[in-house]
Each structure stands twice: as C-alpha cells, then as structure tokens.
Amino acid sequence: MGVDTTGTKLILLVVDGRHPQVATGMTHAELSRELLRLGCAAGLNLDGGGSATLVIRDTSTGKLRVINTPSDHRERPVANVLGIKFRPENVKP
C-alpha cells in the first residue's frame, strides 16, 4: 500500500505469485518501482506471501468477492486483516 505526496490518495496493490499461467510475483525492487509509477510517495509491504488476498464487497449484492488469485486459489485463514470502509459522502471532488 502507498500514499501520494499530498497524503490524500491511498493506493492498494496486491501482487499474485507462484502461478506460472497467471503471475510470477514481484521482487521488492519491482514493487517499489510499481508503487512509484502509481504515484506513491511512501509505501509499505504488508504481506508479501501467499495469504495476500484482495476482497471487495459487491455494492449491488452486498456479497464479498475475492478479486485477485491467491496462491492457494482460495482464501487462507489468517489472523490479520486490513479493512477499509469507503464512504462516498466523505470524498471531496
């Protein structure tokens, strides 16, 4: 994850790995370059392992949906999570 120079934009990035037909992952240097390319002034690697999973709530159904390809092809039971609740009314144009 990273933030832009103003500290007002949060960038979340999940990198899939260990899937020869899907993805090969990234080194820390590659991840740093990608965060810079996305406009981040500061970044933090939160996981870097096979349990990295990006899940969103479908606003039309209310159901959770995994949108990346975890290395086990499913969610792993983990003790840590970063949850973000987006409130459109708090966003300034």
PDB file as gemmi writes it, atoms N, CA and C in Angstrom:
CRYST1    1.000    1.000    1.000  90.00  90.00  90.00 P 1                      
ATOM      1  N   MET A   1       0.839  -1.173   0.000  1.00  0.00           N  
ATOM      2  CA  MET A   1       0.000   0.000   0.000  1.00  0.00           C  
ATOM      3  C   MET A   1       0.877   1.226   0.000  1.00  0.00           C  
ATOM      4  N   GLY A   2       0.337   2.330  -0.480  1.00  0.00           N  
ATOM      5  CA  GLY A   2       1.098   3.557  -0.506  1.00  0.00           C  
ATOM      6  C   GLY A   2       0.187   4.766  -0.471  1.00  0.00           C  
ATOM      7  N   VAL A   3       0.782   5.932  -0.241  1.00  0.00           N  
ATOM      8  CA  VAL A   3       0.045   7.189  -0.271  1.00  0.00           C  
ATOM      9  C   VAL A   3       0.769   8.147  -1.211  1.00  0.00           C  
ATOM     10  N   ASP A   4      -0.004   9.076  -1.780  1.00  0.00           N  
ATOM     11  CA  ASP A   4       0.592  10.052  -2.687  1.00  0.00           C  
ATOM     12  C   ASP A   4       1.263  11.168  -1.887  1.00  0.00           C  
ATOM     13  N   THR A   5       1.843  12.122  -2.596  1.00  0.00           N  
ATOM     14  CA  THR A   5       2.597  13.190  -1.925  1.00  0.00           C  
ATOM     15  C   THR A   5       1.721  14.077  -1.052  1.00  0.00           C  
ATOM     16  N   THR A   6       0.429  14.175  -1.361  1.00  0.00           N  
ATOM     17  CA  THR A   6      -0.464  15.006  -0.558  1.00  0.00           C  
ATOM     18  C   THR A   6      -1.018  14.265   0.654  1.00  0.00           C  
ATOM     19  N   GLY A   7      -0.858  12.953   0.662  1.00  0.00           N  
ATOM     20  CA  GLY A   7      -1.405  12.145   1.758  1.00  0.00           C  
ATOM     21  C   GLY A   7      -2.908  11.976   1.677  1.00  0.00           C  
ATOM     22  N   THR A   8      -3.495  12.289   0.525  1.00  0.00           N  
ATOM     23  CA  THR A   8      -4.949  12.190   0.374  1.00  0.00           C  
ATOM     24  C   THR A   8      -5.391  11.011  -0.491  1.00  0.00           C  
ATOM     25  N   LYS A   9      -4.452  10.355  -1.140  1.00  0.00           N  
ATOM     26  CA  LYS A   9      -4.794   9.230  -2.010  1.00  0.00           C  
ATOM     27  C   LYS A   9      -4.099   7.979  -1.491  1.00  0.00           C  
ATOM     28  N   LEU A  10      -4.897   6.941  -1.238  1.00  0.00           N  
ATOM     29  CA  LEU A  10      -4.389   5.654  -0.791  1.00  0.00           C  
ATOM     30  C   LEU A  10      -4.391   4.696  -1.963  1.00  0.00           C  
ATOM     31  N   ILE A  11      -3.259   4.044  -2.202  1.00  0.00           N  
ATOM     32  CA  ILE A  11      -3.142   3.075  -3.287  1.00  0.00           C  
ATOM     33  C   ILE A  11      -2.959   1.698  -2.661  1.00  0.00           C  
ATOM     34  N   LEU A  12      -3.817   0.769  -3.038  1.00  0.00           N  
ATOM     35  CA  LEU A  12      -3.715  -0.614  -2.576  1.00  0.00           C  
ATOM     36  C   LEU A  12      -3.335  -1.477  -3.765  1.00  0.00           C  
ATOM     37  N   LEU A  13      -2.336  -2.317  -3.583  1.00  0.00           N  
ATOM     38  CA  LEU A  13      -1.841  -3.167  -4.654  1.00  0.00           C  
ATOM     39  C   LEU A  13      -1.616  -4.568  -4.100  1.00  0.00           C  
ATOM     40  N   VAL A  14      -2.204  -5.547  -4.733  1.00  0.00           N  
ATOM     41  CA  VAL A  14      -1.971  -6.942  -4.381  1.00  0.00           C  
ATOM     42  C   VAL A  14      -1.315  -7.603  -5.578  1.00  0.00           C  
ATOM     43  N   VAL A  15      -0.195  -8.262  -5.342  1.00  0.00           N  
ATOM     44  CA  VAL A  15       0.556  -8.923  -6.412  1.00  0.00           C  
ATOM     45  C   VAL A  15       0.416 -10.429  -6.241  1.00  0.00           C  
ATOM     46  N   ASP A  16      -0.086 -11.084  -7.267  1.00  0.00           N  
ATOM     47  CA  ASP A  16      -0.189 -12.542  -7.244  1.00  0.00           C  
ATOM     48  C   ASP A  16       1.148 -13.156  -7.622  1.00  0.00           C  
ATOM     49  N   GLY A  17       1.400 -14.318  -7.108  1.00  0.00           N  
ATOM     50  CA  GLY A  17       2.634 -15.011  -7.433  1.00  0.00           C  
ATOM     51  C   GLY A  17       2.454 -16.517  -7.462  1.00  0.00           C  
ATOM     52  N   ARG A  18       3.495 -17.215  -7.894  1.00  0.00           N  
ATOM     53  CA  ARG A  18       3.535 -18.676  -7.943  1.00  0.00           C  
ATOM     54  C   ARG A  18       2.435 -19.306  -8.783  1.00  0.00           C  
ATOM     55  N   HIS A  19       2.074 -18.619  -9.862  1.00  0.00           N  
ATOM     56  CA  HIS A  19       1.100 -19.147 -10.821  1.00  0.00           C  
ATOM     57  C   HIS A  19       1.705 -18.988 -12.202  1.00  0.00           C  
ATOM     58  N   PRO A  20       2.397 -20.003 -12.695  1.00  0.00           N  
ATOM     59  CA  PRO A  20       3.070 -19.869 -13.986  1.00  0.00           C  
ATOM     60  C   PRO A  20       2.169 -19.368 -15.113  1.00  0.00           C  
ATOM     61  N   GLN A  21       0.902 -19.711 -15.115  1.00  0.00           N  
ATOM     62  CA  GLN A  21      -0.005 -19.277 -16.170  1.00  0.00           C  
ATOM     63  C   GLN A  21      -0.664 -17.934 -15.863  1.00  0.00           C  
ATOM     64  N   VAL A  22      -0.533 -17.449 -14.610  1.00  0.00           N  
ATOM     65  CA  VAL A  22      -1.228 -16.230 -14.194  1.00  0.00           C  
ATOM     66  C   VAL A  22      -0.259 -15.116 -13.839  1.00  0.00           C  
ATOM     67  N   ALA A  23       0.697 -15.395 -12.953  1.00  0.00           N  
ATOM     68  CA  ALA A  23       1.602 -14.348 -12.457  1.00  0.00           C  
ATOM     69  C   ALA A  23       2.868 -14.984 -11.894  1.00  0.00           C  
ATOM     70  N   THR A  24       3.908 -14.166 -11.802  1.00  0.00           N  
ATOM     71  CA  THR A  24       5.179 -14.664 -11.248  1.00  0.00           C  
ATOM     72  C   THR A  24       5.623 -13.878 -10.019  1.00  0.00           C  
ATOM     73  N   GLY A  25       4.775 -12.985  -9.547  1.00  0.00           N  
ATOM     74  CA  GLY A  25       5.123 -12.200  -8.374  1.00  0.00           C  
ATOM     75  C   GLY A  25       6.027 -11.034  -8.725  1.00  0.00           C  
ATOM     76  N   MET A  26       6.552 -10.363  -7.678  1.00  0.00           N  
ATOM     77  CA  MET A  26       7.450  -9.219  -7.857  1.00  0.00           C  
ATOM     78  C   MET A  26       8.524  -9.253  -6.785  1.00  0.00           C  
ATOM     79  N   THR A  27       9.688  -8.776  -7.136  1.00  0.00           N  
ATOM     80  CA  THR A  27      10.721  -8.563  -6.125  1.00  0.00           C  
ATOM     81  C   THR A  27      10.382  -7.262  -5.386  1.00  0.00           C  
ATOM     82  N   HIS A  28      11.065  -7.001  -4.280  1.00  0.00           N  
ATOM     83  CA  HIS A  28      10.836  -5.742  -3.562  1.00  0.00           C  
ATOM     84  C   HIS A  28      11.183  -4.540  -4.435  1.00  0.00           C  
ATOM     85  N   ALA A  29      12.233  -4.662  -5.235  1.00  0.00           N  
ATOM     86  CA  ALA A  29      12.619  -3.567  -6.132  1.00  0.00           C  
ATOM     87  C   ALA A  29      11.537  -3.321  -7.181  1.00  0.00           C  
ATOM     88  N   GLU A  30      10.981  -4.392  -7.750  1.00  0.00           N  
ATOM     89  CA  GLU A  30       9.906  -4.242  -8.733  1.00  0.00           C  
ATOM     90  C   GLU A  30       8.663  -3.624  -8.100  1.00  0.00           C  
ATOM     91  N   LEU A  31       8.350  -4.051  -6.885  1.00  0.00           N  
ATOM     92  CA  LEU A  31       7.205  -3.496  -6.164  1.00  0.00           C  
ATOM     93  C   LEU A  31       7.404  -2.004  -5.901  1.00  0.00           C  
ATOM     94  N   SER A  32       8.603  -1.628  -5.500  1.00  0.00           N  
ATOM     95  CA  SER A  32       8.908  -0.211  -5.261  1.00  0.00           C  
ATOM     96  C   SER A  32       8.720   0.610  -6.521  1.00  0.00           C  
ATOM     97  N   ARG A  33       9.232   0.111  -7.636  1.00  0.00           N  
ATOM     98  CA  ARG A  33       9.077   0.828  -8.903  1.00  0.00           C  
ATOM     99  C   ARG A  33       7.609   0.958  -9.302  1.00  0.00           C  
ATOM    100  N   GLU A  34       6.831  -0.081  -9.067  1.00  0.00           N  
ATOM    101  CA  GLU A  34       5.405  -0.029  -9.423  1.00  0.00           C  
ATOM    102  C   GLU A  34       4.659   0.966  -8.541  1.00  0.00           C  
ATOM    103  N   LEU A  35       4.953   0.994  -7.249  1.00  0.00           N  
ATOM    104  CA  LEU A  35       4.307   1.972  -6.374  1.00  0.00           C  
ATOM    105  C   LEU A  35       4.661   3.396  -6.791  1.00  0.00           C  
ATOM    106  N   LEU A  36       5.911   3.620  -7.166  1.00  0.00           N  
ATOM    107  CA  LEU A  36       6.312   4.942  -7.666  1.00  0.00           C  
ATOM    108  C   LEU A  36       5.564   5.282  -8.948  1.00  0.00           C  
ATOM    109  N   ARG A  37       5.442   4.319  -9.850  1.00  0.00           N  
ATOM    110  CA  ARG A  37       4.723   4.529 -11.104  1.00  0.00           C  
ATOM    111  C   ARG A  37       3.261   4.881 -10.847  1.00  0.00           C  
ATOM    112  N   LEU A  38       2.675   4.318  -9.793  1.00  0.00           N  
ATOM    113  CA  LEU A  38       1.282   4.585  -9.451  1.00  0.00           C  
ATOM    114  C   LEU A  38       1.097   5.908  -8.705  1.00  0.00           C  
ATOM    115  N   GLY A  39       2.211   6.606  -8.423  1.00  0.00           N  
ATOM    116  CA  GLY A  39       2.113   7.911  -7.790  1.00  0.00           C  
ATOM    117  C   GLY A  39       2.348   7.925  -6.295  1.00  0.00           C  
ATOM    118  N   CYS A  40       2.866   6.844  -5.750  1.00  0.00           N  
ATOM    119  CA  CYS A  40       3.098   6.790  -4.298  1.00  0.00           C  
ATOM    120  C   CYS A  40       4.366   7.553  -3.910  1.00  0.00           C  
ATOM    121  N   ALA A  41       4.274   8.315  -2.837  1.00  0.00           N  
ATOM    122  CA  ALA A  41       5.439   8.985  -2.267  1.00  0.00           C  
ATOM    123  C   ALA A  41       6.009   8.154  -1.121  1.00  0.00           C  
ATOM    124  N   ALA A  42       5.175   7.310  -0.528  1.00  0.00           N  
ATOM    125  CA  ALA A  42       5.598   6.413   0.550  1.00  0.00           C  
ATOM    126  C   ALA A  42       4.826   5.114   0.392  1.00  0.00           C  
ATOM    127  N   GLY A  43       5.469   3.998   0.725  1.00  0.00           N  
ATOM    128  CA  GLY A  43       4.816   2.711   0.574  1.00  0.00           C  
ATOM    129  C   GLY A  43       5.205   1.743   1.663  1.00  0.00           C  
ATOM    130  N   LEU A  44       4.411   0.694   1.795  1.00  0.00           N  
ATOM    131  CA  LEU A  44       4.625  -0.315   2.824  1.00  0.00           C  
ATOM    132  C   LEU A  44       4.192  -1.666   2.277  1.00  0.00           C  
ATOM    133  N   ASN A  45       5.055  -2.672   2.414  1.00  0.00           N  
ATOM    134  CA  ASN A  45       4.707  -4.035   2.022  1.00  0.00           C  
ATOM    135  C   ASN A  45       4.076  -4.700   3.244  1.00  0.00           C  
ATOM    136  N   LEU A  46       2.800  -5.007   3.165  1.00  0.00           N  
ATOM    137  CA  LEU A  46       2.081  -5.556   4.315  1.00  0.00           C  
ATOM    138  C   LEU A  46       2.191  -7.065   4.433  1.00  0.00           C  
ATOM    139  N   ASP A  47       2.442  -7.782   3.344  1.00  0.00           N  
ATOM    140  CA  ASP A  47       2.421  -9.235   3.433  1.00  0.00           C  
ATOM    141  C   ASP A  47       3.554  -9.850   2.646  1.00  0.00           C  
ATOM    142  N   GLY A  48       3.444  -9.861   1.351  1.00  0.00           N  
ATOM    143  CA  GLY A  48       4.480 -10.450   0.523  1.00  0.00           C  
ATOM    144  C   GLY A  48       4.462 -11.964   0.495  1.00  0.00           C  
ATOM    145  N   GLY A  49       3.356 -12.549   0.930  1.00  0.00           N  
ATOM    146  CA  GLY A  49       3.274 -14.001   0.941  1.00  0.00           C  
ATOM    147  C   GLY A  49       2.009 -14.512   0.286  1.00  0.00           C  
ATOM    148  N   GLY A  50       1.823 -15.800   0.365  1.00  0.00           N  
ATOM    149  CA  GLY A  50       0.702 -16.455  -0.301  1.00  0.00           C  
ATOM    150  C   GLY A  50      -0.660 -16.157   0.286  1.00  0.00           C  
ATOM    151  N   SER A  51      -0.715 -15.554   1.478  1.00  0.00           N  
ATOM    152  CA  SER A  51      -2.023 -15.261   2.061  1.00  0.00           C  
ATOM    153  C   SER A  51      -2.573 -13.922   1.608  1.00  0.00           C  
ATOM    154  N   ALA A  52      -1.822 -13.184   0.789  1.00  0.00           N  
ATOM    155  CA  ALA A  52      -2.301 -11.885   0.317  1.00  0.00           C  
ATOM    156  C   ALA A  52      -3.550 -12.063  -0.535  1.00  0.00           C  
ATOM    157  N   THR A  53      -4.631 -11.440  -0.104  1.00  0.00           N  
ATOM    158  CA  THR A  53      -5.913 -11.575  -0.788  1.00  0.00           C  
ATOM    159  C   THR A  53      -6.606 -10.222  -0.794  1.00  0.00           C  
ATOM    160  N   LEU A  54      -7.134  -9.826  -1.938  1.00  0.00           N  
ATOM    161  CA  LEU A  54      -7.874  -8.583  -2.047  1.00  0.00           C  
ATOM    162  C   LEU A  54      -9.349  -8.926  -2.233  1.00  0.00           C  
ATOM    163  N   VAL A  55     -10.160  -8.455  -1.296  1.00  0.00           N  
ATOM    164  CA  VAL A  55     -11.589  -8.768  -1.287  1.00  0.00           C  
ATOM    165  C   VAL A  55     -12.376  -7.461  -1.313  1.00  0.00           C  
ATOM    166  N   ILE A  56     -13.416  -7.419  -2.123  1.00  0.00           N  
ATOM    167  CA  ILE A  56     -14.299  -6.251  -2.141  1.00  0.00           C  
ATOM    168  C   ILE A  56     -15.733  -6.713  -1.904  1.00  0.00           C  
ATOM    169  N   ARG A  57     -16.551  -5.771  -1.445  1.00  0.00           N  
ATOM    170  CA  ARG A  57     -17.971  -6.057  -1.288  1.00  0.00           C  
ATOM    171  C   ARG A  57     -18.684  -5.549  -2.532  1.00  0.00           C  
ATOM    172  N   ASP A  58     -19.421  -6.425  -3.184  1.00  0.00           N  
ATOM    173  CA  ASP A  58     -20.205  -6.047  -4.354  1.00  0.00           C  
ATOM    174  C   ASP A  58     -21.355  -5.164  -3.874  1.00  0.00           C  
ATOM    175  N   THR A  59     -21.383  -3.925  -4.335  1.00  0.00           N  
ATOM    176  CA  THR A  59     -22.396  -2.984  -3.847  1.00  0.00           C  
ATOM    177  C   THR A  59     -23.812  -3.359  -4.274  1.00  0.00           C  
ATOM    178  N   SER A  60     -23.950  -4.124  -5.347  1.00  0.00           N  
ATOM    179  CA  SER A  60     -25.296  -4.490  -5.792  1.00  0.00           C  
ATOM    180  C   SER A  60     -25.855  -5.689  -5.028  1.00  0.00           C  
ATOM    181  N   THR A  61     -24.977  -6.602  -4.586  1.00  0.00           N  
ATOM    182  CA  THR A  61     -25.455  -7.801  -3.883  1.00  0.00           C  
ATOM    183  C   THR A  61     -25.095  -7.805  -2.399  1.00  0.00           C  
ATOM    184  N   GLY A  62     -24.099  -6.998  -2.018  1.00  0.00           N  
ATOM    185  CA  GLY A  62     -23.640  -6.996  -0.626  1.00  0.00           C  
ATOM    186  C   GLY A  62     -22.705  -8.147  -0.305  1.00  0.00           C  
ATOM    187  N   LYS A  63     -22.425  -9.011  -1.289  1.00  0.00           N  
ATOM    188  CA  LYS A  63     -21.565 -10.167  -1.057  1.00  0.00           C  
ATOM    189  C   LYS A  63     -20.097  -9.799  -1.232  1.00  0.00           C  
ATOM    190  N   LEU A  64     -19.237 -10.507  -0.482  1.00  0.00           N  
ATOM    191  CA  LEU A  64     -17.795 -10.325  -0.612  1.00  0.00           C  
ATOM    192  C   LEU A  64     -17.286 -11.138  -1.789  1.00  0.00           C  
ATOM    193  N   ARG A  65     -16.269 -10.576  -2.484  1.00  0.00           N  
ATOM    194  CA  ARG A  65     -15.737 -11.249  -3.668  1.00  0.00           C  
ATOM    195  C   ARG A  65     -14.221 -11.092  -3.692  1.00  0.00           C  
ATOM    196  N   VAL A  66     -13.508 -12.200  -3.843  1.00  0.00           N  
ATOM    197  CA  VAL A  66     -12.052 -12.174  -3.990  1.00  0.00           C  
ATOM    198  C   VAL A  66     -11.752 -11.734  -5.417  1.00  0.00           C  
ATOM    199  N   ILE A  67     -10.914 -10.681  -5.572  1.00  0.00           N  
ATOM    200  CA  ILE A  67     -10.658 -10.191  -6.924  1.00  0.00           C  
ATOM    201  C   ILE A  67      -9.238 -10.444  -7.406  1.00  0.00           C  
ATOM    202  N   ASN A  68      -8.408 -11.068  -6.594  1.00  0.00           N  
ATOM    203  CA  ASN A  68      -7.095 -11.470  -7.089  1.00  0.00           C  
ATOM    204  C   ASN A  68      -7.051 -12.997  -7.139  1.00  0.00           C  
ATOM    205  N   THR A  69      -5.899 -13.555  -7.432  1.00  0.00           N  
ATOM    206  CA  THR A  69      -5.753 -15.012  -7.486  1.00  0.00           C  
ATOM    207  C   THR A  69      -4.763 -15.444  -6.408  1.00  0.00           C  
ATOM    208  N   PRO A  70      -5.263 -15.743  -5.194  1.00  0.00           N  
ATOM    209  CA  PRO A  70      -4.355 -16.190  -4.126  1.00  0.00           C  
ATOM    210  C   PRO A  70      -3.594 -17.440  -4.556  1.00  0.00           C  
ATOM    211  N   SER A  71      -2.401 -17.624  -3.991  1.00  0.00           N  
ATOM    212  CA  SER A  71      -1.553 -18.724  -4.446  1.00  0.00           C  
ATOM    213  C   SER A  71      -2.156 -20.095  -4.193  1.00  0.00           C  
ATOM    214  N   ASP A  72      -3.057 -20.210  -3.234  1.00  0.00           N  
ATOM    215  CA  ASP A  72      -3.732 -21.486  -2.977  1.00  0.00           C  
ATOM    216  C   ASP A  72      -5.070 -21.583  -3.719  1.00  0.00           C  
ATOM    217  N   HIS A  73      -5.390 -20.581  -4.540  1.00  0.00           N  
ATOM    218  CA  HIS A  73      -6.658 -20.495  -5.266  1.00  0.00           C  
ATOM    219  C   HIS A  73      -7.849 -20.356  -4.328  1.00  0.00           C  
ATOM    220  N   ARG A  74      -7.589 -19.967  -3.101  1.00  0.00           N  
ATOM    221  CA  ARG A  74      -8.660 -19.745  -2.122  1.00  0.00           C  
ATOM    222  C   ARG A  74      -8.107 -18.856  -1.018  1.00  0.00           C  
ATOM    223  N   GLU A  75      -9.008 -18.357  -0.189  1.00  0.00           N  
ATOM    224  CA  GLU A  75      -8.572 -17.570   0.953  1.00  0.00           C  
ATOM    225  C   GLU A  75      -7.929 -18.487   1.994  1.00  0.00           C  
ATOM    226  N   ARG A  76      -6.892 -17.994   2.646  1.00  0.00           N  
ATOM    227  CA  ARG A  76      -6.271 -18.717   3.756  1.00  0.00           C  
ATOM    228  C   ARG A  76      -6.796 -18.150   5.076  1.00  0.00           C  
ATOM    229  N   PRO A  77      -6.923 -18.991   6.086  1.00  0.00           N  
ATOM    230  CA  PRO A  77      -7.278 -18.448   7.403  1.00  0.00           C  
ATOM    231  C   PRO A  77      -6.071 -17.692   7.960  1.00  0.00           C  
ATOM    232  N   VAL A  78      -6.230 -16.414   8.218  1.00  0.00           N  
ATOM    233  CA  VAL A  78      -5.155 -15.594   8.762  1.00  0.00           C  
ATOM    234  C   VAL A  78      -5.680 -14.773   9.939  1.00  0.00           C  
ATOM    235  N   ALA A  79      -4.759 -14.347  10.795  1.00  0.00           N  
ATOM    236  CA  ALA A  79      -5.137 -13.588  11.982  1.00  0.00           C  
ATOM    237  C   ALA A  79      -5.180 -12.088  11.740  1.00  0.00           C  
ATOM    238  N   ASN A  80      -4.611 -11.626  10.636  1.00  0.00           N  
ATOM    239  CA  ASN A  80      -4.517 -10.183  10.381  1.00  0.00           C  
ATOM    240  C   ASN A  80      -5.292  -9.792   9.139  1.00  0.00           C  
ATOM    241  N   VAL A  81      -5.865  -8.590   9.203  1.00  0.00           N  
ATOM    242  CA  VAL A  81      -6.601  -8.073   8.048  1.00  0.00           C  
ATOM    243  C   VAL A  81      -6.517  -6.546   8.073  1.00  0.00           C  
ATOM    244  N   LEU A  82      -6.457  -5.964   6.911  1.00  0.00           N  
ATOM    245  CA  LEU A  82      -6.576  -4.514   6.775  1.00  0.00           C  
ATOM    246  C   LEU A  82      -7.923  -4.276   6.116  1.00  0.00           C  
ATOM    247  N   GLY A  83      -8.832  -3.650   6.839  1.00  0.00           N  
ATOM    248  CA  GLY A  83     -10.164  -3.384   6.323  1.00  0.00           C  
ATOM    249  C   GLY A  83     -10.345  -1.897   6.082  1.00  0.00           C  
ATOM    250  N   ILE A  84     -10.942  -1.559   4.959  1.00  0.00           N  
ATOM    251  CA  ILE A  84     -11.189  -0.164   4.621  1.00  0.00           C  
ATOM    252  C   ILE A  84     -12.654  -0.031   4.252  1.00  0.00           C  
ATOM    253  N   LYS A  85     -13.328   0.898   4.929  1.00  0.00           N  
ATOM    254  CA  LYS A  85     -14.723   1.167   4.612  1.00  0.00           C  
ATOM    255  C   LYS A  85     -14.781   2.501   3.882  1.00  0.00           C  
ATOM    256  N   PHE A  86     -15.232   2.448   2.661  1.00  0.00           N  
ATOM    257  CA  PHE A  86     -15.305   3.626   1.808  1.00  0.00           C  
ATOM    258  C   PHE A  86     -16.661   4.286   1.999  1.00  0.00           C  
ATOM    259  N   ARG A  87     -16.638   5.569   2.274  1.00  0.00           N  
ATOM    260  CA  ARG A  87     -17.870   6.333   2.413  1.00  0.00           C  
ATOM    261  C   ARG A  87     -17.860   7.441   1.364  1.00  0.00           C  
ATOM    262  N   PRO A  88     -18.600   7.256   0.267  1.00  0.00           N  
ATOM    263  CA  PRO A  88     -18.572   8.237  -0.815  1.00  0.00           C  
ATOM    264  C   PRO A  88     -18.919   9.657  -0.372  1.00  0.00           C  
ATOM    265  N   GLU A  89     -19.749   9.798   0.649  1.00  0.00           N  
ATOM    266  CA  GLU A  89     -20.128  11.138   1.092  1.00  0.00           C  
ATOM    267  C   GLU A  89     -18.968  11.907   1.715  1.00  0.00           C  
ATOM    268  N   ASN A  90     -17.896  11.199   2.108  1.00  0.00           N  
ATOM    269  CA  ASN A  90     -16.728  11.849   2.693  1.00  0.00           C  
ATOM    270  C   ASN A  90     -15.651  12.207   1.688  1.00  0.00           C  
ATOM    271  N   VAL A  91     -15.871  11.858   0.422  1.00  0.00           N  
ATOM    272  CA  VAL A  91     -14.876  12.115  -0.616  1.00  0.00           C  
ATOM    273  C   VAL A  91     -15.130  13.475  -1.235  1.00  0.00           C  
ATOM    274  N   LYS A  92     -14.068  14.273  -1.284  1.00  0.00           N  
ATOM    275  CA  LYS A  92     -14.172  15.593  -1.902  1.00  0.00           C  
ATOM    276  C   LYS A  92     -13.703  15.491  -3.351  1.00  0.00           C  
ATOM    277  N   PRO A  93     -14.413  16.148  -4.267  1.00  0.00           N  
ATOM    278  CA  PRO A  93     -14.005  16.066  -5.688  1.00  0.00           C  
ATOM    279  C   PRO A  93     -12.663  16.714  -5.941  1.00  0.00           C  
TER     280      PRO A  93                                                      
END                                                                             
